[in-house]
Protein backbone atom coordinates (compact mmCIF):
# COMPACT_ATOMS: atom_id res chain seq x y z
CA UNK A 1 0.00 0.00 0.00
CA UNK A 2 2.83 2.40 0.86
CA UNK A 3 4.65 1.57 -2.39
CA UNK A 4 1.49 2.27 -4.41
CA UNK A 5 1.15 5.67 -2.73
CA UNK A 6 4.80 6.46 -3.51
CA UNK A 7 4.27 5.50 -7.16
CA UNK A 8 1.15 7.67 -7.32
CA UNK A 9 3.01 10.65 -5.88
CA UNK A 10 5.87 10.14 -8.35
CA UNK A 11 3.47 9.98 -11.28
CA UNK A 12 1.69 13.13 -10.09
CA UNK A 13 5.05 14.94 -9.79
CA UNK A 14 6.07 13.85 -13.30
CA UNK A 15 2.68 14.92 -14.67
CA UNK A 16 2.94 18.34 -13.00
CA UNK A 17 6.46 18.84 -14.35
CA UNK A 18 5.24 17.87 -17.82
CA UNK A 19 2.34 20.31 -17.51
CA UNK A 20 4.78 23.08 -16.54
CA UNK A 21 6.99 22.13 -19.48
CA UNK A 22 4.16 22.02 -22.01
CA UNK A 23 2.56 25.29 -20.93
CA UNK A 24 5.73 27.34 -20.70
CA UNK A 25 5.19 29.01 -24.08
CA UNK A 26 1.46 28.55 -24.49
CA UNK A 27 0.39 31.98 -25.72
CA UNK A 28 -3.08 30.81 -26.77
CA UNK A 29 -4.06 30.04 -23.18
CA UNK A 30 -2.45 33.18 -21.73
CA UNK A 31 -0.38 31.05 -19.36
CA UNK A 32 2.96 32.63 -18.57
CA UNK A 33 5.29 30.06 -17.05
CA UNK A 34 8.99 30.91 -17.03
CA UNK A 35 9.77 27.64 -15.25
CA UNK A 36 8.86 25.48 -18.23
CA UNK A 37 12.45 25.05 -19.39
CA UNK A 38 13.46 24.07 -15.86
CA UNK A 39 10.69 21.46 -15.75
CA UNK A 40 11.74 20.09 -19.13
CA UNK A 41 15.37 19.90 -17.99
CA UNK A 42 14.32 18.14 -14.79
CA UNK A 43 12.27 15.57 -16.71
CA UNK A 44 15.14 14.94 -19.12
CA UNK A 45 17.57 14.51 -16.20
CA UNK A 46 15.19 12.09 -14.45
CA UNK A 47 15.01 9.98 -17.62
CA UNK A 48 18.78 9.47 -17.73
CA UNK A 49 19.74 6.14 -16.23
CA UNK A 50 16.27 5.49 -14.81
CA UNK A 51 14.26 3.17 -17.02
CA UNK A 52 11.12 3.35 -14.91
CA UNK A 53 11.04 7.16 -14.88
CA UNK A 54 11.93 7.25 -18.57
CA UNK A 55 8.99 4.98 -19.46
CA UNK A 56 6.58 7.09 -17.40
CA UNK A 57 7.82 10.39 -18.82
CA UNK A 58 7.69 9.05 -22.38
CA UNK A 59 4.15 7.75 -21.78
CA UNK A 60 3.01 11.12 -20.41
CA UNK A 61 4.55 12.99 -23.35
CA UNK A 62 3.05 10.53 -25.85
CA UNK A 63 -0.40 10.94 -24.32
CA UNK A 64 -0.08 14.71 -24.70
CA UNK A 65 1.10 14.41 -28.33
CA UNK A 66 -1.76 12.05 -29.13
CA UNK A 67 -4.30 14.40 -27.57
CA UNK A 68 -2.89 17.39 -29.46
CA UNK A 69 -3.12 15.36 -32.67
CA UNK A 70 -6.78 14.56 -31.89
CA UNK A 71 -7.55 18.22 -31.25
CA UNK A 72 -5.84 19.26 -34.50
CA UNK A 73 -7.80 16.64 -36.43
CA UNK A 74 -11.08 17.82 -34.88
CA UNK A 75 -10.26 21.42 -35.85
CA UNK A 76 -9.29 20.37 -39.37
CA UNK A 77 -12.52 18.40 -39.82
CA UNK A 78 -14.57 21.31 -38.50
CA UNK A 79 -12.83 23.69 -40.92
CA UNK A 80 -13.43 21.32 -43.84
CA UNK A 81 -17.11 21.04 -42.95
CA UNK A 82 -17.26 24.83 -42.87
CA UNK A 83 -15.73 25.01 -46.33
CA UNK A 84 -18.28 22.53 -47.67
CA UNK A 85 -21.08 24.76 -46.39
CA UNK A 86 -20.18 27.25 -49.14
CA UNK A 87 -20.91 24.70 -51.89
CA UNK A 88 -18.69 22.49 -54.01
CA UNK A 89 -15.02 23.32 -53.96
CA UNK A 90 -13.30 24.38 -57.19
CA UNK A 91 -11.65 21.37 -58.77
CA UNK A 92 -13.89 18.85 -57.06
CA UNK A 93 -15.86 16.43 -59.21
CA UNK A 94 -19.14 18.05 -58.11
CA UNK A 95 -17.91 21.51 -59.11
CA UNK A 96 -16.62 20.24 -62.47
CA UNK A 97 -19.88 18.51 -63.36
CA UNK A 98 -21.90 21.55 -62.26
CA UNK A 99 -19.85 23.86 -64.48
CA UNK A 100 -20.21 21.45 -67.41
CA UNK A 101 -23.99 21.40 -66.95
CA UNK A 102 -24.07 25.18 -66.79
CA UNK A 103 -21.99 25.59 -69.92
CA UNK A 104 -24.16 23.09 -71.85
CA UNK A 105 -27.26 25.05 -70.87
CA UNK A 106 -25.80 28.29 -72.19
CA UNK A 107 -24.67 26.60 -75.42
CA UNK A 108 -28.22 25.40 -76.14
CA UNK A 109 -29.77 28.86 -75.91
C-alpha positions as CSV (number, residue, x, y, z in Angstrom):
1,X,0.0,0.0,0.0
2,X,2.8,2.4,0.9
3,X,4.7,1.6,-2.4
4,X,1.5,2.3,-4.4
5,X,1.2,5.7,-2.7
6,X,4.8,6.5,-3.5
7,X,4.3,5.5,-7.2
8,X,1.1,7.7,-7.3
9,X,3.0,10.7,-5.9
10,X,5.9,10.1,-8.4
11,X,3.5,10.0,-11.3
12,X,1.7,13.1,-10.1
13,X,5.0,14.9,-9.8
14,X,6.1,13.9,-13.3
15,X,2.7,14.9,-14.7
16,X,2.9,18.3,-13.0
17,X,6.5,18.8,-14.4
18,X,5.2,17.9,-17.8
19,X,2.3,20.3,-17.5
20,X,4.8,23.1,-16.5
21,X,7.0,22.1,-19.5
22,X,4.2,22.0,-22.0
23,X,2.6,25.3,-20.9
24,X,5.7,27.3,-20.7
25,X,5.2,29.0,-24.1
26,X,1.5,28.5,-24.5
27,X,0.4,32.0,-25.7
28,X,-3.1,30.8,-26.8
29,X,-4.1,30.0,-23.2
30,X,-2.5,33.2,-21.7
31,X,-0.4,31.1,-19.4
32,X,3.0,32.6,-18.6
33,X,5.3,30.1,-17.0
34,X,9.0,30.9,-17.0
35,X,9.8,27.6,-15.2
36,X,8.9,25.5,-18.2
37,X,12.4,25.1,-19.4
38,X,13.5,24.1,-15.9
39,X,10.7,21.5,-15.7
40,X,11.7,20.1,-19.1
41,X,15.4,19.9,-18.0
42,X,14.3,18.1,-14.8
43,X,12.3,15.6,-16.7
44,X,15.1,14.9,-19.1
45,X,17.6,14.5,-16.2
46,X,15.2,12.1,-14.5
47,X,15.0,10.0,-17.6
48,X,18.8,9.5,-17.7
49,X,19.7,6.1,-16.2
50,X,16.3,5.5,-14.8
51,X,14.3,3.2,-17.0
52,X,11.1,3.4,-14.9
53,X,11.0,7.2,-14.9
54,X,11.9,7.3,-18.6
55,X,9.0,5.0,-19.5
56,X,6.6,7.1,-17.4
57,X,7.8,10.4,-18.8
58,X,7.7,9.1,-22.4
59,X,4.1,7.8,-21.8
60,X,3.0,11.1,-20.4
61,X,4.5,13.0,-23.3
62,X,3.1,10.5,-25.8
63,X,-0.4,10.9,-24.3
64,X,-0.1,14.7,-24.7
65,X,1.1,14.4,-28.3
66,X,-1.8,12.0,-29.1
67,X,-4.3,14.4,-27.6
68,X,-2.9,17.4,-29.5
69,X,-3.1,15.4,-32.7
70,X,-6.8,14.6,-31.9
71,X,-7.5,18.2,-31.2
72,X,-5.8,19.3,-34.5
73,X,-7.8,16.6,-36.4
74,X,-11.1,17.8,-34.9
75,X,-10.3,21.4,-35.8
76,X,-9.3,20.4,-39.4
77,X,-12.5,18.4,-39.8
78,X,-14.6,21.3,-38.5
79,X,-12.8,23.7,-40.9
80,X,-13.4,21.3,-43.8
81,X,-17.1,21.0,-43.0
82,X,-17.3,24.8,-42.9
83,X,-15.7,25.0,-46.3
84,X,-18.3,22.5,-47.7
85,X,-21.1,24.8,-46.4
86,X,-20.2,27.2,-49.1
87,X,-20.9,24.7,-51.9
88,X,-18.7,22.5,-54.0
89,X,-15.0,23.3,-54.0
90,X,-13.3,24.4,-57.2
91,X,-11.6,21.4,-58.8
92,X,-13.9,18.9,-57.1
93,X,-15.9,16.4,-59.2
94,X,-19.1,18.0,-58.1
95,X,-17.9,21.5,-59.1
96,X,-16.6,20.2,-62.5
97,X,-19.9,18.5,-63.4
98,X,-21.9,21.5,-62.3
99,X,-19.9,23.9,-64.5
100,X,-20.2,21.4,-67.4
101,X,-24.0,21.4,-67.0
102,X,-24.1,25.2,-66.8
103,X,-22.0,25.6,-69.9
104,X,-24.2,23.1,-71.9
105,X,-27.3,25.0,-70.9
106,X,-25.8,28.3,-72.2
107,X,-24.7,26.6,-75.4
108,X,-28.2,25.4,-76.1
109,X,-29.8,28.9,-75.9
